[in-house]
Amino acid sequence: MKYIVVTGGVMSGLGKGITTASIGRILKNRGYEVTAVKIDPYLNIDAGTMNPAQHGEVFVLSDGGEVDLDLGNYERFLDINLKSIHNITTGKVYRNVIEKERRGDFLGATVQIIPHITDEIKQSIRRAAEEPIDGGRKAEICLVEVGGTVGDIESMPFLEAIRQMHGELPREEMILVHVTLVPVDTMGDHKTKPTQHSVKALRELGLQPDIIVGRSREVLSQQTKKKISAFTDVPAKAVISAKDVPDIYQIPMELEKEGLADVVCSYLGLENRQPDPAWYRVVSREYTNRVTVAIVSKYGIEDVYMSIKEALKHAGRALSTEVNIQWLDAEAFEPRDLADVDGVLVPGGFGKRGIEGKIQAIRCAREERKPYLGLCLGFQLAVIEYARHVAGIEDATSEEIDEGTHVIALLPEQEEVSELGGTMRLGNCSITLKEGTLVAGLYGGTSIVERHRHRYEVNPAFIADLEAAGLVFSGFCGQRMEVCEIPDHPFYLATQFHPEFRSSPTHPSPPYVGFVEACKKNKSTQNQVAEQNDER
C-alpha cells in the first residue's frame, strides 16, 4: 500500500478535498486502484447531527455513514463506493481508545495522546486503506486528506500520527502533498510569504512536504515556483500550480498539464503509464443546449446541496446541456418566481421552515405542467400537496410538521429512538419499480439500489386513497413507498431516496437525466409557443 497524504495551509476552503480527489483521478486514469480516507478533526462521531448551513452537505455512504461532503467528491471523481471506515474523526478515535481502556486492553497503562491516540489513528488509516473496494478489489494507493489547516490545535494528533507513519514506512510508500494559497497583490504579482510560513509550521511538526500545490487565480510563473522551492526545499518541478477553473472536473486535466502525475509516480516508484483519456472526454463534452432549473430550498448556501448541483451537472453533460440553477427561498416563494424556469426541484431537508412555500412550488409545477423532481422531503411534500389539492384531504400534512391528517408518518422503528446520531433510515436499500412506469423506464429495469436518509414515510393508511385520486406509487421497498409519479404530466417524479448520492460524471443518475431531458423538451415547447405568438 502506498499513501498520499494531503494537508492544507494558510486558510481553509482552498479546495483540498478536490485536489485530493483529482490526484486520485489522475492515478486511476493510469490504471491504478485508488481508495481515499478523510480525516475530520472535529469531536463529533460523524457529520449526521451537524447543521448543514455551517458545515455543508451531509453526504451518505452506501453503508449508511453520514460524512463530510469531501467523501462525495472522492466517490464522484474515483467512481468507487466508500464506507464509514473511510471517514476518521476525533470523536471516533477517542471513543475507540476510551472503550479499549474501559475493557482493560491497555493492561493498566496510563492512556495518553502518544502513543495510544496516535496508534489508534494509524490503525484507523491502515484499516481503511485495506478495506476492499467495489468487487472485492484491493487498492494499491490510499489518499489521506487531513482536514483543517496546519496550525489548528485539533489537527495536532493526526499530524503527529502521520509523522510517525512517515518514519515507519519505506521512502517510496508515503508522500506528503501540501496545498496552500498563493495570493495575488494589487500589482498582479504572486506573493509566496503565506506558503513559506505554512511550510515552516509543517516542518515544526516534523513534516517536510514532497509536493506543494499552490492555489491561485492565475497560473504560477516559473519564477514564483523557483522562489517557493528555494524557501521550502521542495524541487521546483514539484511546485504545482492549481489555478481557478470554472468546473471542478477540469482540475485533473490542469494538474496533468503541470506534470503532477510524473512527480507522484517518480516519488512513489510507480510506472508512469499513459493515461486513459475516456474520463477526460466525458468531462470535456461541450454544451449545445441550456436550461434553467429552480431549486426551492430554505438554505441559501449552495454547499448544502452539493450532490444535487453535481448530479444536475452530470446529467446535463450527458445530454450536452448546461444546467443553470436558480435558487429560490422557500419562505419567500411566489408562483411568479417560476415564470422563466424550465423545471422545478425540491430537495431534502428537515423541520417546518419554508414548508408551505415548497408545497406551493410543487403545486405550480403540477398544475402548470413544468417538469418536477422531488427528493426525500420533496417526495413527502409532493404527496402532501396531492392529498390536499387533488385527493381532497384539506388538512393533509406530515407528522414532522404540524397537526392535521398525517399522510406522512414517522417510520415505526423510529418511535423508540432516543438519540439523533446515526439513527435515521440510512444508506443503501433495494427498491422494486413497477413495470411500464416512468421511473422503470429511466432505470431500464425494475430492481435498483439507492441511498436513504429520513425518519418519515408515506402513511400506509392513505396509499389507497391517493392512488384512487390518480397518484401512482411506482417504487417500493416492502410496504414502504419509494417513488411517486403522475402519468399524464410531462415529467413529475419524486423519490424518497437520494439518487444524487450515487451520481458521477461517468454514471449520471437516471432520475436527473430524465428530469434534465424533460426540461429541454419543456423549453423547446415554450420557445415554439413564443415563436407562434410572435408570428400572430
Secondary structure, 3 states (H helix, E strand, C coil): CEEEEEEECCCCCCCHHHHHHHHHHHHHCCCCCEEEEEEECCCCCCCCCCCHHHHCCCEECCCCCEECHHHHHHHHHHCCCCCHHHEEEHHHHHHHHHHHHHHCCCCCCCCCHHHHHHHHHHHHHHHHHHCCEHHHECCCEEEEEECCCCCCHHHHHHHHHHHHHHHHCCHHHEEEEEEEECCECCCCCECCHHHHHHHHHHHHCCCCCCEEEEEECCCCCHHHHHHHHHHHCCCHHHEEEEECCCCHHHHHHHHHHCCHHHHHHHHHCCCCCCCCCHHHHHHCCCCCEEEEEEEEECCCCHHHHHHHHHHHHHHHHHCCEEEEEEEEEHHHCCHHHHCCCCEEEECCCCCCCCHHHHHHHHHHHHHCCCCEEEECHHHHHHHHHHHHHCCCCCCEEECCCCCCEEEEEECHHHCCCCCCCCCCEEEEEEEEECCCCHHHHHHCCCEEEEEEEECEEECHHHHHHHHHCCCEEEEEECCEEEEEECCCCCCEEEECCCHHHHCCCCCCCHHHHHHHHHHHHHHHHHHHHHHHHHHC
